[in-house]
Amino acid sequence: MGGRDRVFLLMGLVTLAVAVAACGGGTPPSSRAADKVHVEPEVTFALPSPAMGCQGATSLPGGGSRLPLKVSTKAGQVAEAVNVCIDDKGPFPFVLDSGAGESTIDAHLAKRLHLQTDGPPSQFAGVGCTGTARPVLVTRWNVEGLDLARQQLTAATLPGIGGKGEPDGLLGSDVLSRFGAVRVDFQAGELLVPGPEGAAPSGSTPVAGPVGPPPSPVLTGNGQGSTIPLVVTTIPGDVSLNVAVHFGTGPDKMFTVDTGSSQSVVSTSVARSQSLAHTDLASRQATVCSTITVPLVHSGPWSLPSFPLSPQLLGATGFGDVGAGGIEGLLGSDQLRRYGWVVFDYAGGRIVLG
């Protein structure tokens, strides 16, 4: 997820988990005795091999492309990454992040690549911290050999980005939406696009789908799946995918569909109002500039419109501090991977679950 002028949370990039004994009726983990907190080994997600370079894209019938996608599952969390090359340098591993409205590059890498500053710096905020980002211009770049259009990226120093064994950036919905629709195939380890990259979405009115025909080029060969309506919101340089989620028979709760979130998340206010059961577990998660302890709760029966989701543990966090635009949770890769493949139809306002 992302947005230069929004508060946003990068879930799953810091993946140290802690097990907390004695739930204590929902008492935050930080208030419990230290000897009741058990720290689990740190999770490190696998990245695409640098030996692959940026040569992996192959052509599909009808003008589409198939790109290799590194899918990594650790301790129930799931992350995906692709190789990106910039100005014939790289490859640089980028997280495939549908929740990032603006694609992001590590500030140190942007400096090494001498990327041109493309506007004034701006402030961002996490939980108990702030930071500075600056827009940079990338003129020649590609993902797995598939050329991408000249565009602005956000350069920032973020936890879990840019270090040894870490990704160098986030490839977000500002890029993915230019293809109209994409398919993330978790089972096959592939990202499919129906054709060349088009123009950036220009409309400011949200697309509340589904509208128009389904994106058949990215559905071919894997059946038709289950179609779920999305609300696709576009502002200059920022695209988001949002879906209604129900807990039991409760009211709609708006979640962002976020492949960059290795673990699905719900706001603490929703967890409380829907009486989601506490556990004796918590996880360590990273905001853009801090690391926080997130208690885990049971989802219980939950669903998308006319489509049941698999019950699971959810991180419960104060979305009033880290969310924006009325978003009350993140539907992450840990849930999406259960369906084998997922189509994000930006033009038609739908998600298709395999």
Sequence and secondary structure as in RCSB ss.txt:
>XXXX:A:sequence
MGGRDRVFLLMGLVTLAVAVAACGGGTPPSSRAADKVHVEPEVTFALPSPAMGCQGATSLPGGGSRLPLKVSTKA
GQVAEAVNVCIDDKGPFPFVLDSGAGESTIDAHLAKRLHLQTDGPPSQFAGVGCTGTARPVLVTRWNVEGLDLAR
QQLTAATLPGIGGKGEPDGLLGSDVLSRFGAVRVDFQAGELLVPGPEGAAPSGSTPVAGPVGPPPSPVLTGNGQG
STIPLVVTTIPGDVSLNVAVHFGTGPDKMFTVDTGSSQSVVSTSVARSQSLAHTDLASRQATVCSTITVPLVHSG
PWSLPSFPLSPQLLGATGFGDVGAGGIEGLLGSDQLRRYGWVVFDYAGGRIVLG
>XXXX:A:secstr
   TTS  EETTSS  EEEES  TTT  GGGS GGGEEE          GGGTT   EE TTS EEEE EEEEET
TEEEEEEEEEETTEEEEEEEEETT SS EEEHHHHHHTT EE S  EEEEETTEEEEEEEEEE SEEETTEEE  
EEEEEE  TTSSSTTS  EEEEHHHHGGGSEEEEETTTTEEEESSS        S EES  SS  GGGTTTS   
EEEE EEEEETTEEEEEEEEEETT   EEEEEETT SS EEEHHHHHHTT  EEEEEEEEEESS EEEEEEEE  
SEEETTEEE   EEEEE HHHH  TT  EEEEHHHHGGGSEEEEETTTTEEEE 
